[in-house]
């Protein structure tokens, strides 16, 4: 699932984000969502979140529980 819709993202879920410094390479960082920073319901580049470890980036993928 992509991370373009705010309704799909909430605190505590595992996501893959792209950090600002990694936008050129597309390198993804995995973590748990702490805060949702994007106010709009949709963003074409991904909803911006803060992970529990403090890193900020745009959600590219939402990890689905098994």
N, C-alpha and C positions, 0 to 999 in steps of 0.2 A: 504494500500500500504506500502511495506517495504521501508526502507531508504538506500538501498544498491547502488542505481544508482544516481550519481551526477546530471544528467539531470532532475530528478524529484523534486529536492530541489532548492529553491531560497529564497532570503531575503523576509521576510514578511509573509511566510506561517507558520501555526501552526503545530508543530510536538511534538512527545513524544520521549524523549531521555533517555538513561541510562548514568548516571554520572559515572566517574571512581570509586568513593567510593561505588556505588550501583551495580557494575557489578556482585558481588557474589549473591546478592538477586534478581537482575533483576527489582528492583523498577524503575518505569518510572517517568520522570519529564516532565510536559507540558510547552511549551513556544513558542515564536515567533522567527524565525531564523533571526539573524542579519548578521552573516558572515559564509561562508562555509570554513572550514579549510583543508579538504581533497582535494588534487590536482588531484588524479586519478579519472577516470570516474566511477569506481566501487570499492566497498570495502565490503568483505563478512561479516564484523561485523557491518556495517553501516557507513555512511558518517559522519565525525566529523564536528560539527557545534558549533558556539557560539550563545547563545540566547541573546535577548535584555537585559536581566537582568545580563548578564556576565557569566552565567554558561556554561560550555563546556562539551559536551558528544557526543555519537554516536546515530544517528537517528535510532529508532526501528520502528516507525510508522509515517505515514504522515496523518494528519487529513484532511478528505475530506470535502469541504464546502457543506452545505445542499442545 
